[in-house]
């Protein structure tokens, strides 16, 4: 994500938001690798792990939602 894509973002926020975007892109790549490995091994990953990742994602969204509503 380039800074040109951001609307009403302070100069201080731009690098942090870009870094978060890059981190999400990496997370998607890691998730795809986990899927590939699970398919290759024919072994699902534990549901508890998915629940943990979902809780992490929920906390991130809650934090960003708070930042958006200030």
CHARMM-style PDB file with segment names, atoms N, HN, CA, C and O in Angstrom:
ATOM      1  N   UNK     1       0.854  -1.173   0.000  1.00  0.00      PROA
ATOM      2  CA  UNK     1       0.000   0.000   0.000  1.00  0.00      PROA
ATOM      3  C   UNK     1       0.892   1.225   0.000  1.00  0.00      PROA
ATOM      4  O   UNK     1       1.774   1.369   0.847  1.00  0.00      PROA
ATOM      5  N   UNK     2       0.660   2.083  -0.933  1.00  0.00      PROA
ATOM      6  HN  UNK     2      -0.057   1.967  -1.621  1.00  0.00      PROA
ATOM      7  CA  UNK     2       1.444   3.307  -0.975  1.00  0.00      PROA
ATOM      8  C   UNK     2       0.754   4.393  -0.177  1.00  0.00      PROA
ATOM      9  O   UNK     2      -0.447   4.324   0.082  1.00  0.00      PROA
ATOM     10  N   UNK     3       1.516   5.385   0.206  1.00  0.00      PROA
ATOM     11  HN  UNK     3       2.492   5.441  -0.004  1.00  0.00      PROA
ATOM     12  CA  UNK     3       0.951   6.504   0.952  1.00  0.00      PROA
ATOM     13  C   UNK     3      -0.102   7.237   0.140  1.00  0.00      PROA
ATOM     14  O   UNK     3      -0.997   7.857   0.715  1.00  0.00      PROA
ATOM     15  N   UNK     4      -0.014   7.182  -1.182  1.00  0.00      PROA
ATOM     16  HN  UNK     4       0.713   6.679  -1.649  1.00  0.00      PROA
ATOM     17  CA  UNK     4      -0.999   7.846  -2.036  1.00  0.00      PROA
ATOM     18  C   UNK     4      -2.383   7.217  -1.905  1.00  0.00      PROA
ATOM     19  O   UNK     4      -3.392   7.858  -2.201  1.00  0.00      PROA
ATOM     20  N   UNK     5      -2.429   5.953  -1.458  1.00  0.00      PROA
ATOM     21  HN  UNK     5      -1.609   5.432  -1.217  1.00  0.00      PROA
ATOM     22  CA  UNK     5      -3.703   5.257  -1.312  1.00  0.00      PROA
ATOM     23  C   UNK     5      -4.425   5.640  -0.024  1.00  0.00      PROA
ATOM     24  O   UNK     5      -5.597   5.303   0.148  1.00  0.00      PROA
ATOM     25  N   UNK     6      -3.753   6.327   0.866  1.00  0.00      PROA
ATOM     26  HN  UNK     6      -2.801   6.600   0.726  1.00  0.00      PROA
ATOM     27  CA  UNK     6      -4.321   6.637   2.158  1.00  0.00      PROA
ATOM     28  C   UNK     6      -5.028   7.982   2.120  1.00  0.00      PROA
ATOM     29  O   UNK     6      -4.533   8.941   1.526  1.00  0.00      PROA
ATOM     30  N   UNK     7      -6.168   8.041   2.748  1.00  0.00      PROA
ATOM     31  HN  UNK     7      -6.570   7.263   3.230  1.00  0.00      PROA
ATOM     32  CA  UNK     7      -6.959   9.264   2.783  1.00  0.00      PROA
ATOM     33  C   UNK     7      -6.990   9.771   4.215  1.00  0.00      PROA
ATOM     34  O   UNK     7      -7.312   9.026   5.140  1.00  0.00      PROA
ATOM     35  N   UNK     8      -6.654  11.042   4.390  1.00  0.00      PROA
ATOM     36  HN  UNK     8      -6.393  11.647   3.638  1.00  0.00      PROA
ATOM     37  CA  UNK     8      -6.702  11.676   5.710  1.00  0.00      PROA
ATOM     38  C   UNK     8      -5.892  10.923   6.765  1.00  0.00      PROA
ATOM     39  O   UNK     8      -6.359  10.710   7.884  1.00  0.00      PROA
ATOM     40  N   UNK     9      -4.706  10.534   6.407  1.00  0.00      PROA
ATOM     41  HN  UNK     9      -4.326  10.707   5.498  1.00  0.00      PROA
ATOM     42  CA  UNK     9      -3.809   9.848   7.333  1.00  0.00      PROA
ATOM     43  C   UNK     9      -2.634  10.772   7.620  1.00  0.00      PROA
ATOM     44  O   UNK     9      -2.016  11.322   6.708  1.00  0.00      PROA
ATOM     45  N   UNK    10      -2.341  10.930   8.893  1.00  0.00      PROA
ATOM     46  HN  UNK    10      -2.843  10.483   9.634  1.00  0.00      PROA
ATOM     47  CA  UNK    10      -1.236  11.820   9.255  1.00  0.00      PROA
ATOM     48  C   UNK    10       0.094  11.230   8.797  1.00  0.00      PROA
ATOM     49  O   UNK    10       0.218  10.025   8.576  1.00  0.00      PROA
ATOM     50  N   UNK    11       1.069  12.096   8.664  1.00  0.00      PROA
ATOM     51  HN  UNK    11       0.969  13.075   8.844  1.00  0.00      PROA
ATOM     52  CA  UNK    11       2.413  11.653   8.273  1.00  0.00      PROA
ATOM     53  C   UNK    11       2.964  10.657   9.286  1.00  0.00      PROA
ATOM     54  O   UNK    11       3.693   9.733   8.926  1.00  0.00      PROA
ATOM     55  N   UNK    12       2.614  10.848  10.542  1.00  0.00      PROA
ATOM     56  HN  UNK    12       2.021  11.599  10.834  1.00  0.00      PROA
ATOM     57  CA  UNK    12       3.077   9.936  11.596  1.00  0.00      PROA
ATOM     58  C   UNK    12       2.438   8.555  11.446  1.00  0.00      PROA
ATOM     59  O   UNK    12       3.077   7.544  11.741  1.00  0.00      PROA
ATOM     60  N   UNK    13       1.185   8.504  10.992  1.00  0.00      PROA
ATOM     61  HN  UNK    13       0.666   9.325  10.752  1.00  0.00      PROA
ATOM     62  CA  UNK    13       0.473   7.229  10.865  1.00  0.00      PROA
ATOM     63  C   UNK    13       0.859   6.464   9.600  1.00  0.00      PROA
ATOM     64  O   UNK    13       0.812   5.234   9.589  1.00  0.00      PROA
ATOM     65  N   UNK    14       1.239   7.169   8.540  1.00  0.00      PROA
ATOM     66  HN  UNK    14       1.278   8.168   8.549  1.00  0.00      PROA
ATOM     67  CA  UNK    14       1.477   6.508   7.254  1.00  0.00      PROA
ATOM     68  C   UNK    14       2.448   5.340   7.328  1.00  0.00      PROA
ATOM     69  O   UNK    14       2.121   4.264   6.827  1.00  0.00      PROA
ATOM     70  N   UNK    15       3.626   5.495   7.925  1.00  0.00      PROA
ATOM     71  HN  UNK    15       3.892   6.369   8.332  1.00  0.00      PROA
ATOM     72  CA  UNK    15       4.531   4.339   7.932  1.00  0.00      PROA
ATOM     73  C   UNK    15       4.020   3.181   8.792  1.00  0.00      PROA
ATOM     74  O   UNK    15       4.289   2.015   8.505  1.00  0.00      PROA
ATOM     75  N   UNK    16       3.289   3.517   9.838  1.00  0.00      PROA
ATOM     76  HN  UNK    16       3.071   4.464  10.072  1.00  0.00      PROA
ATOM     77  CA  UNK    16       2.757   2.465  10.712  1.00  0.00      PROA
ATOM     78  C   UNK    16       1.659   1.688   9.984  1.00  0.00      PROA
ATOM     79  O   UNK    16       1.609   0.460  10.049  1.00  0.00      PROA
ATOM     80  N   UNK    17       0.792   2.408   9.299  1.00  0.00      PROA
ATOM     81  HN  UNK    17       0.833   3.406   9.246  1.00  0.00      PROA
ATOM     82  CA  UNK    17      -0.278   1.755   8.547  1.00  0.00      PROA
ATOM     83  C   UNK    17       0.302   0.943   7.392  1.00  0.00      PROA
ATOM     84  O   UNK    17      -0.165  -0.164   7.124  1.00  0.00      PROA
ATOM     85  N   UNK    18       1.303   1.472   6.712  1.00  0.00      PROA
ATOM     86  HN  UNK    18       1.682   2.371   6.931  1.00  0.00      PROA
ATOM     87  CA  UNK    18       1.958   0.707   5.650  1.00  0.00      PROA
ATOM     88  C   UNK    18       2.572  -0.576   6.201  1.00  0.00      PROA
ATOM     89  O   UNK    18       2.487  -1.631   5.573  1.00  0.00      PROA
ATOM     90  N   UNK    19       3.183  -0.480   7.364  1.00  0.00      PROA
ATOM     91  HN  UNK    19       3.252   0.377   7.874  1.00  0.00      PROA
ATOM     92  CA  UNK    19       3.804  -1.659   7.989  1.00  0.00      PROA
ATOM     93  C   UNK    19       2.740  -2.694   8.363  1.00  0.00      PROA
ATOM     94  O   UNK    19       2.943  -3.893   8.170  1.00  0.00      PROA
ATOM     95  N   UNK    20       1.601  -2.226   8.901  1.00  0.00      PROA
ATOM     96  HN  UNK    20       1.437  -1.253   9.058  1.00  0.00      PROA
ATOM     97  CA  UNK    20       0.511  -3.149   9.236  1.00  0.00      PROA
ATOM     98  C   UNK    20      -0.012  -3.826   7.974  1.00  0.00      PROA
ATOM     99  O   UNK    20      -0.277  -5.028   7.973  1.00  0.00      PROA
ATOM    100  N   UNK    21      -0.159  -3.055   6.907  1.00  0.00      PROA
ATOM    101  HN  UNK    21       0.057  -2.078   6.909  1.00  0.00      PROA
ATOM    102  CA  UNK    21      -0.594  -3.635   5.629  1.00  0.00      PROA
ATOM    103  C   UNK    21       0.380  -4.723   5.177  1.00  0.00      PROA
ATOM    104  O   UNK    21      -0.042  -5.810   4.783  1.00  0.00      PROA
ATOM    105  N   UNK    22       1.670  -4.435   5.233  1.00  0.00      PROA
ATOM    106  HN  UNK    22       2.013  -3.552   5.553  1.00  0.00      PROA
ATOM    107  CA  UNK    22       2.681  -5.420   4.839  1.00  0.00      PROA
ATOM    108  C   UNK    22       2.622  -6.664   5.728  1.00  0.00      PROA
ATOM    109  O   UNK    22       2.789  -7.786   5.250  1.00  0.00      PROA
ATOM    110  N   UNK    23       2.386  -6.456   7.015  1.00  0.00      PROA
ATOM    111  HN  UNK    23       2.251  -5.545   7.403  1.00  0.00      PROA
ATOM    112  CA  UNK    23       2.289  -7.570   7.959  1.00  0.00      PROA
ATOM    113  C   UNK    23       1.102  -8.460   7.623  1.00  0.00      PROA
ATOM    114  O   UNK    23       1.200  -9.685   7.684  1.00  0.00      PROA
ATOM    115  N   UNK    24      -0.028  -7.836   7.266  1.00  0.00      PROA
ATOM    116  HN  UNK    24      -0.107  -6.841   7.217  1.00  0.00      PROA
ATOM    117  CA  UNK    24      -1.190  -8.633   6.864  1.00  0.00      PROA
ATOM    118  C   UNK    24      -0.902  -9.415   5.589  1.00  0.00      PROA
ATOM    119  O   UNK    24      -1.333 -10.561   5.458  1.00  0.00      PROA
ATOM    120  N   UNK    25      -0.192  -8.821   4.664  1.00  0.00      PROA
ATOM    121  HN  UNK    25       0.158  -7.890   4.771  1.00  0.00      PROA
ATOM    122  CA  UNK    25       0.168  -9.534   3.432  1.00  0.00      PROA
ATOM    123  C   UNK    25       1.035 -10.751   3.756  1.00  0.00      PROA
ATOM    124  O   UNK    25       0.846 -11.825   3.184  1.00  0.00      PROA
ATOM    125  N   UNK    26       1.975 -10.581   4.665  1.00  0.00      PROA
ATOM    126  HN  UNK    26       2.128  -9.709   5.130  1.00  0.00      PROA
ATOM    127  CA  UNK    26       2.797 -11.716   5.095  1.00  0.00      PROA
ATOM    128  C   UNK    26       1.957 -12.770   5.797  1.00  0.00      PROA
ATOM    129  O   UNK    26       2.143 -13.967   5.573  1.00  0.00      PROA
ATOM    130  N   UNK    27       1.037 -12.334   6.643  1.00  0.00      PROA
ATOM    131  HN  UNK    27       0.886 -11.362   6.824  1.00  0.00      PROA
ATOM    132  CA  UNK    27       0.172 -13.278   7.354  1.00  0.00      PROA
ATOM    133  C   UNK    27      -0.656 -14.100   6.368  1.00  0.00      PROA
ATOM    134  O   UNK    27      -0.862 -15.296   6.572  1.00  0.00      PROA
ATOM    135  N   UNK    28      -1.127 -13.459   5.304  1.00  0.00      PROA
ATOM    136  HN  UNK    28      -0.959 -12.487   5.139  1.00  0.00      PROA
ATOM    137  CA  UNK    28      -1.886 -14.200   4.297  1.00  0.00      PROA
ATOM    138  C   UNK    28      -1.004 -15.246   3.615  1.00  0.00      PROA
ATOM    139  O   UNK    28      -1.456 -16.355   3.330  1.00  0.00      PROA
ATOM    140  N   UNK    29       0.244 -14.891   3.358  1.00  0.00      PROA
ATOM    141  HN  UNK    29       0.611 -13.990   3.590  1.00  0.00      PROA
ATOM    142  CA  UNK    29       1.173 -15.847   2.746  1.00  0.00      PROA
ATOM    143  C   UNK    29       1.455 -17.013   3.693  1.00  0.00      PROA
ATOM    144  O   UNK    29       1.510 -18.165   3.264  1.00  0.00      PROA
ATOM    145  N   UNK    30       1.633 -16.710   4.983  1.00  0.00      PROA
ATOM    146  HN  UNK    30       1.588 -15.774   5.331  1.00  0.00      PROA
ATOM    147  CA  UNK    30       1.851 -17.776   5.963  1.00  0.00      PROA
ATOM    148  C   UNK    30       0.626 -18.680   6.059  1.00  0.00      PROA
ATOM    149  O   UNK    30       0.759 -19.901   6.151  1.00  0.00      PROA
ATOM    150  N   UNK    31      -0.560 -18.087   6.038  1.00  0.00      PROA
ATOM    151  HN  UNK    31      -0.667 -17.096   5.964  1.00  0.00      PROA
ATOM    152  CA  UNK    31      -1.787 -18.886   6.097  1.00  0.00      PROA
ATOM    153  C   UNK    31      -1.889 -19.803   4.889  1.00  0.00      PROA
ATOM    154  O   UNK    31      -2.290 -20.960   5.016  1.00  0.00      PROA
ATOM    155  N   UNK    32      -1.527 -19.292   3.722  1.00  0.00      PROA
ATOM    156  HN  UNK    32      -1.201 -18.352   3.619  1.00  0.00      PROA
ATOM    157  CA  UNK    32      -1.543 -20.122   2.514  1.00  0.00      PROA
ATOM    158  C   UNK    32      -0.548 -21.271   2.632  1.00  0.00      PROA
ATOM    159  O   UNK    32      -0.830 -22.385   2.191  1.00  0.00      PROA
ATOM    160  N   UNK    33       0.608 -21.008   3.222  1.00  0.00      PROA
ATOM    161  HN  UNK    33       0.837 -20.103   3.581  1.00  0.00      PROA
ATOM    162  CA  UNK    33       1.605 -22.064   3.421  1.00  0.00      PROA
ATOM    163  C   UNK    33       1.097 -23.117   4.405  1.00  0.00      PROA
ATOM    164  O   UNK    33       1.327 -24.312   4.218  1.00  0.00      PROA
ATOM    165  N   UNK    34       0.406 -22.669   5.451  1.00  0.00      PROA
ATOM    166  HN  UNK    34       0.219 -21.699   5.603  1.00  0.00      PROA
ATOM    167  CA  UNK    34      -0.175 -23.617   6.419  1.00  0.00      PROA
ATOM    168  C   UNK    34      -1.209 -24.491   5.721  1.00  0.00      PROA
ATOM    169  O   UNK    34      -1.252 -25.702   5.936  1.00  0.00      PROA
ATOM    170  N   UNK    35      -2.045 -23.871   4.882  1.00  0.00      PROA
ATOM    171  HN  UNK    35      -2.009 -22.887   4.707  1.00  0.00      PROA
ATOM    172  CA  UNK    35      -3.034 -24.643   4.121  1.00  0.00      PROA
ATOM    173  C   UNK    35      -2.346 -25.656   3.224  1.00  0.00      PROA
ATOM    174  O   UNK    35      -2.739 -26.822   3.182  1.00  0.00      PROA
ATOM    175  N   UNK    36      -1.330 -25.222   2.516  1.00  0.00      PROA
ATOM    176  HN  UNK    36      -1.011 -24.275   2.550  1.00  0.00      PROA
ATOM    177  CA  UNK    36      -0.603 -26.120   1.618  1.00  0.00      PROA
ATOM    178  C   UNK    36      -0.015 -27.297   2.382  1.00  0.00      PROA
ATOM    179  O   UNK    36      -0.114 -28.443   1.944  1.00  0.00      PROA
ATOM    180  N   UNK    37       0.598 -27.010   3.527  1.00  0.00      PROA
ATOM    181  HN  UNK    37       0.679 -26.080   3.883  1.00  0.00      PROA
ATOM    182  CA  UNK    37       1.180 -28.086   4.345  1.00  0.00      PROA
ATOM    183  C   UNK    37       0.104 -29.031   4.859  1.00  0.00      PROA
ATOM    184  O   UNK    37       0.287 -30.248   4.854  1.00  0.00      PROA
ATOM    185  N   UNK    38      -1.023 -28.471   5.306  1.00  0.00      PROA
ATOM    186  HN  UNK    38      -1.172 -27.482   5.310  1.00  0.00      PROA
ATOM    187  CA  UNK    38      -2.109 -29.319   5.806  1.00  0.00      PROA
ATOM    188  C   UNK    38      -2.641 -30.222   4.697  1.00  0.00      PROA
ATOM    189  O   UNK    38      -2.934 -31.396   4.927  1.00  0.00      PROA
ATOM    190  N   UNK    39      -2.764 -29.663   3.491  1.00  0.00      PROA
ATOM    191  HN  UNK    39      -2.526 -28.710   3.305  1.00  0.00      PROA
ATOM    192  CA  UNK    39      -3.223 -30.466   2.361  1.00  0.00      PROA
ATOM    193  C   UNK    39      -2.201 -31.542   2.003  1.00  0.00      PROA
ATOM    194  O   UNK    39      -2.564 -32.695   1.770  1.00  0.00      PROA
ATOM    195  N   UNK    40      -0.921 -31.162   1.959  1.00  0.00      PROA
ATOM    196  HN  UNK    40      -0.626 -30.225   2.148  1.00  0.00      PROA
ATOM    197  CA  UNK    40       0.124 -32.140   1.640  1.00  0.00      PROA
ATOM    198  C   UNK    40       0.152 -33.269   2.659  1.00  0.00      PROA
ATOM    199  O   UNK    40       0.286 -34.438   2.298  1.00  0.00      PROA
ATOM    200  N   UNK    41       0.023 -32.915   3.936  1.00  0.00      PROA
ATOM    201  HN  UNK    41      -0.086 -31.965   4.230  1.00  0.00      PROA
ATOM    202  CA  UNK    41       0.096 -33.901   5.020  1.00  0.00      PROA
ATOM    203  C   UNK    41      -1.245 -34.602   5.258  1.00  0.00      PROA
ATOM    204  O   UNK    41      -1.320 -35.597   5.980  1.00  0.00      PROA
ATOM    205  N   UNK    42      -2.305 -34.064   4.635  1.00  0.00      PROA
ATOM    206  HN  UNK    42      -2.244 -33.257   4.049  1.00  0.00      PROA
ATOM    207  CA  UNK    42      -3.661 -34.558   4.894  1.00  0.00      PROA
ATOM    208  C   UNK    42      -3.946 -34.570   6.395  1.00  0.00      PROA
ATOM    209  O   UNK    42      -4.512 -35.521   6.934  1.00  0.00      PROA
ATOM    210  N   UNK    43      -3.537 -33.485   7.051  1.00  0.00      PROA
ATOM    211  HN  UNK    43      -3.077 -32.712   6.613  1.00  0.00      PROA
ATOM    212  CA  UNK    43      -3.739 -33.352   8.497  1.00  0.00      PROA
ATOM    213  C   UNK    43      -4.179 -31.925   8.805  1.00  0.00      PROA
ATOM    214  O   UNK    43      -3.419 -30.977   8.608  1.00  0.00      PROA
ATOM    215  N   UNK    44      -5.396 -31.780   9.285  1.00  0.00      PROA
ATOM    216  HN  UNK    44      -6.014 -32.550   9.445  1.00  0.00      PROA
ATOM    217  CA  UNK    44      -5.870 -30.432   9.610  1.00  0.00      PROA
ATOM    218  C   UNK    44      -5.114 -29.858  10.803  1.00  0.00      PROA
ATOM    219  O   UNK    44      -4.600 -30.593  11.646  1.00  0.00      PROA
ATOM    220  N   UNK    45      -5.057 -28.527  10.854  1.00  0.00      PROA
ATOM    221  HN  UNK    45      -5.475 -27.930  10.169  1.00  0.00      PROA
ATOM    222  CA  UNK    45      -4.472 -27.912  12.038  1.00  0.00      PROA
ATOM    223  C   UNK    45      -5.550 -27.883  13.125  1.00  0.00      PROA
ATOM    224  O   UNK    45      -6.741 -27.896  12.814  1.00  0.00      PROA
ATOM    225  N   UNK    46      -5.145 -27.845  14.383  1.00  0.00      PROA
ATOM    226  HN  UNK    46      -4.178 -27.835  14.636  1.00  0.00      PROA
ATOM    227  CA  UNK    46      -6.110 -27.912  15.482  1.00  0.00      PROA
ATOM    228  C   UNK    46      -7.081 -26.723  15.491  1.00  0.00      PROA
ATOM    229  O   UNK    46      -6.693 -25.584  15.233  1.00  0.00      PROA
ATOM    230  N   UNK    47      -8.336 -27.014  15.791  1.00  0.00      PROA
ATOM    231  HN  UNK    47      -8.652 -27.939  16.001  1.00  0.00      PROA
ATOM    232  CA  UNK    47      -9.363 -25.973  15.880  1.00  0.00      PROA
ATOM    233  C   UNK    47      -9.000 -24.934  16.938  1.00  0.00      PROA
ATOM    234  O   UNK    47      -9.348 -23.762  16.797  1.00  0.00      PROA
ATOM    235  N   UNK    48      -8.312 -25.349  17.982  1.00  0.00      PROA
ATOM    236  HN  UNK    48      -8.030 -26.301  18.096  1.00  0.00      PROA
ATOM    237  CA  UNK    48      -7.909 -24.415  19.037  1.00  0.00      PROA
ATOM    238  C   UNK    48      -6.939 -23.362  18.490  1.00  0.00      PROA
ATOM    239  O   UNK    48      -6.955 -22.210  18.923  1.00  0.00      PROA
ATOM    240  N   UNK    49      -6.113 -23.762  17.554  1.00  0.00      PROA
ATOM    241  HN  UNK    49      -6.100 -24.698  17.202  1.00  0.00      PROA
ATOM    242  CA  UNK    49      -5.180 -22.821  16.939  1.00  0.00      PROA
ATOM    243  C   UNK    49      -5.937 -21.790  16.112  1.00  0.00      PROA
ATOM    244  O   UNK    49      -5.625 -20.600  16.153  1.00  0.00      PROA
ATOM    245  N   UNK    50      -6.916 -22.244  15.373  1.00  0.00      PROA
ATOM    246  HN  UNK    50      -7.169 -23.211  15.339  1.00  0.00      PROA
ATOM    247  CA  UNK    50      -7.746 -21.328  14.585  1.00  0.00      PROA
ATOM    248  C   UNK    50      -8.469 -20.362  15.513  1.00  0.00      PROA
ATOM    249  O   UNK    50      -8.528 -19.165  15.234  1.00  0.00      PROA
ATOM    250  N   UNK    51      -9.016 -20.865  16.608  1.00  0.00      PROA
ATOM    251  HN  UNK    51      -8.969 -21.838  16.835  1.00  0.00      PROA
ATOM    252  CA  UNK    51      -9.714 -20.000  17.570  1.00  0.00      PROA
ATOM    253  C   UNK    51      -8.769 -18.952  18.148  1.00  0.00      PROA
ATOM    254  O   UNK    51      -9.161 -17.804  18.357  1.00  0.00      PROA
ATOM    255  N   UNK    52      -7.536 -19.343  18.404  1.00  0.00      PROA
ATOM    256  HN  UNK    52      -7.217 -20.276  18.235  1.00  0.00      PROA
ATOM    257  CA  UNK    52      -6.544 -18.404  18.930  1.00  0.00      PROA
ATOM    258  C   UNK    52      -6.224 -17.316  17.907  1.00  0.00      PROA
ATOM    259  O   UNK    52      -6.156 -16.136  18.254  1.00  0.00      PROA
ATOM    260  N   UNK    53      -6.028 -17.708  16.652  1.00  0.00      PROA
ATOM    261  HN  UNK    53      -6.084 -18.666  16.371  1.00  0.00      PROA
ATOM    262  CA  UNK    53      -5.768 -16.724  15.603  1.00  0.00      PROA
ATOM    263  C   UNK    53      -6.968 -15.803  15.397  1.00  0.00      PROA
ATOM    264  O   UNK    53      -6.807 -14.602  15.180  1.00  0.00      PROA
ATOM    265  N   UNK    54      -8.168 -16.370  15.466  1.00  0.00      PROA
ATOM    266  HN  UNK    54      -8.299 -17.346  15.643  1.00  0.00      PROA
ATOM    267  CA  UNK    54      -9.380 -15.559  15.312  1.00  0.00      PROA
ATOM    268  C   UNK    54      -9.491 -14.537  16.438  1.00  0.00      PROA
ATOM    269  O   UNK    54      -9.882 -13.395  16.200  1.00  0.00      PROA
ATOM    270  N   UNK    55      -9.154 -14.936  17.651  1.00  0.00      PROA
ATOM    271  HN  UNK    55      -8.836 -15.865  17.844  1.00  0.00      PROA
ATOM    272  CA  UNK    55      -9.180 -14.000  18.784  1.00  0.00      PROA
ATOM    273  C   UNK    55      -8.148 -12.896  18.578  1.00  0.00      PROA
ATOM    274  O   UNK    55      -8.413 -11.732  18.875  1.00  0.00      PROA
ATOM    275  N   UNK    56      -6.979 -13.258  18.074  1.00  0.00      PROA
ATOM    276  HN  UNK    56      -6.764 -14.204  17.832  1.00  0.00      PROA
ATOM    277  CA  UNK    56      -5.955 -12.247  17.777  1.00  0.00      PROA
ATOM    278  C   UNK    56      -6.475 -11.250  16.741  1.00  0.00      PROA
ATOM    279  O   UNK    56      -6.320 -10.040  16.905  1.00  0.00      PROA
ATOM    280  N   UNK    57      -7.085 -11.757  15.687  1.00  0.00      PROA
ATOM    281  HN  UNK    57      -7.212 -12.740  15.554  1.00  0.00      PROA
ATOM    282  CA  UNK    57      -7.625 -10.888  14.635  1.00  0.00      PROA
ATOM    283  C   UNK    57      -8.730  -9.989  15.187  1.00  0.00      PROA
ATOM    284  O   UNK    57      -8.810  -8.812  14.835  1.00  0.00      PROA
ATOM    285  N   UNK    58      -9.575 -10.539  16.044  1.00  0.00      PROA
ATOM    286  HN  UNK    58      -9.511 -11.496  16.330  1.00  0.00      PROA
ATOM    287  CA  UNK    58     -10.651  -9.741  16.656  1.00  0.00      PROA
ATOM    288  C   UNK    58     -10.087  -8.600  17.488  1.00  0.00      PROA
ATOM    289  O   UNK    58     -10.618  -7.490  17.463  1.00  0.00      PROA
ATOM    290  N   UNK    59      -9.009  -8.868  18.228  1.00  0.00      PROA
ATOM    291  HN  UNK    59      -8.577  -9.770  18.249  1.00  0.00      PROA
ATOM    292  CA  UNK    59      -8.388  -7.809  19.034  1.00  0.00      PROA
ATOM    293  C   UNK    59      -7.789  -6.723  18.143  1.00  0.00      PROA
ATOM    294  O   UNK    59      -7.879  -5.538  18.466  1.00  0.00      PROA
ATOM    295  N   UNK    60      -7.192  -7.109  17.047  1.00  0.00      PROA
ATOM    296  HN  UNK    60      -7.118  -8.072  16.785  1.00  0.00      PROA
ATOM    297  CA  UNK    60      -6.629  -6.129  16.115  1.00  0.00      PROA
ATOM    298  C   UNK    60      -7.751  -5.248  15.558  1.00  0.00      PROA
ATOM    299  O   UNK    60      -7.632  -4.023  15.534  1.00  0.00      PROA
ATOM    300  N   UNK    61      -8.829  -5.876  15.116  1.00  0.00      PROA
ATOM    301  HN  UNK    61      -8.925  -6.871  15.136  1.00  0.00      PROA
ATOM    302  CA  UNK    61      -9.947  -5.106  14.558  1.00  0.00      PROA
ATOM    303  C   UNK    61     -10.555  -4.193  15.619  1.00  0.00      PROA
ATOM    304  O   UNK    61     -10.898  -3.051  15.316  1.00  0.00      PROA
ATOM    305  N   UNK    62     -10.693  -4.664  16.839  1.00  0.00      PROA
ATOM    306  HN  UNK    62     -10.414  -5.592  17.085  1.00  0.00      PROA
ATOM    307  CA  UNK    62     -11.239  -3.833  17.911  1.00  0.00      PROA
ATOM    308  C   UNK    62     -10.349  -2.624  18.169  1.00  0.00      PROA
ATOM    309  O   UNK    62     -10.846  -1.518  18.385  1.00  0.00      PROA
ATOM    310  N   UNK    63      -9.042  -2.829  18.147  1.00  0.00      PROA
ATOM    311  HN  UNK    63      -8.638  -3.726  17.971  1.00  0.00      PROA
ATOM    312  CA  UNK    63      -8.106  -1.729  18.351  1.00  0.00      PROA
ATOM    313  C   UNK    63      -8.198  -0.708  17.223  1.00  0.00      PROA
ATOM    314  O   UNK    63      -8.234   0.497  17.474  1.00  0.00      PROA
ATOM    315  N   UNK    64      -8.237  -1.186  15.984  1.00  0.00      PROA
ATOM    316  HN  UNK    64      -8.207  -2.165  15.781  1.00  0.00      PROA
ATOM    317  CA  UNK    64      -8.336  -0.281  14.836  1.00  0.00      PROA
ATOM    318  C   UNK    64      -9.689   0.426  14.814  1.00  0.00      PROA
ATOM    319  O   UNK    64      -9.769   1.595  14.436  1.00  0.00      PROA
ATOM    320  N   UNK    65     -10.739  -0.263  15.209  1.00  0.00      PROA
ATOM    321  HN  UNK    65     -10.674  -1.212  15.516  1.00  0.00      PROA
ATOM    322  CA  UNK    65     -12.062   0.363  15.270  1.00  0.00      PROA
ATOM    323  C   UNK    65     -12.073   1.496  16.292  1.00  0.00      PROA
ATOM    324  O   UNK    65     -12.665   2.548  16.053  1.00  0.00      PROA
ATOM    325  N   UNK    66     -11.420   1.279  17.423  1.00  0.00      PROA
ATOM    326  HN  UNK    66     -10.938   0.425  17.617  1.00  0.00      PROA
ATOM    327  CA  UNK    66     -11.312   2.342  18.425  1.00  0.00      PROA
ATOM    328  C   UNK    66     -10.544   3.523  17.856  1.00  0.00      PROA
ATOM    329  O   UNK    66     -10.929   4.673  18.063  1.00  0.00      PROA
ATOM    330  N   UNK    67      -9.465   3.248  17.141  1.00  0.00      PROA
ATOM    331  HN  UNK    67      -9.152   2.313  16.973  1.00  0.00      PROA
ATOM    332  CA  UNK    67      -8.679   4.329  16.525  1.00  0.00      PROA
ATOM    333  C   UNK    67      -9.493   5.094  15.488  1.00  0.00      PROA
ATOM    334  O   UNK    67      -9.293   6.294  15.299  1.00  0.00      PROA
ATOM    335  N   UNK    68     -10.399   4.410  14.825  1.00  0.00      PROA
ATOM    336  HN  UNK    68     -10.561   3.435  14.978  1.00  0.00      PROA
ATOM    337  CA  UNK    68     -11.211   5.051  13.793  1.00  0.00      PROA
ATOM    338  C   UNK    68     -12.360   5.878  14.378  1.00  0.00      PROA
ATOM    339  O   UNK    68     -12.927   6.731  13.695  1.00  0.00      PROA
ATOM    340  N   UNK    69     -12.695   5.623  15.628  1.00  0.00      PROA
ATOM    341  HN  UNK    69     -12.235   4.929  16.182  1.00  0.00      PROA
ATOM    342  CA  UNK    69     -13.860   6.297  16.204  1.00  0.00      PROA
ATOM    343  C   UNK    69     -13.482   7.413  17.173  1.00  0.00      PROA
ATOM    344  O   UNK    69     -14.339   7.891  17.916  1.00  0.00      PROA
ATOM    345  N   UNK    70     -12.235   7.834  17.184  1.00  0.00      PROA
ATOM    346  HN  UNK    70     -11.538   7.445  16.580  1.00  0.00      PROA
ATOM    347  CA  UNK    70     -11.813   8.916  18.072  1.00  0.00      PROA
ATOM    348  C   UNK    70     -12.284  10.258  17.546  1.00  0.00      PROA
ATOM    349  OT1 UNK    70     -12.022  11.290  18.164  1.00  0.00      PROA
TER     350      UNK     70
END
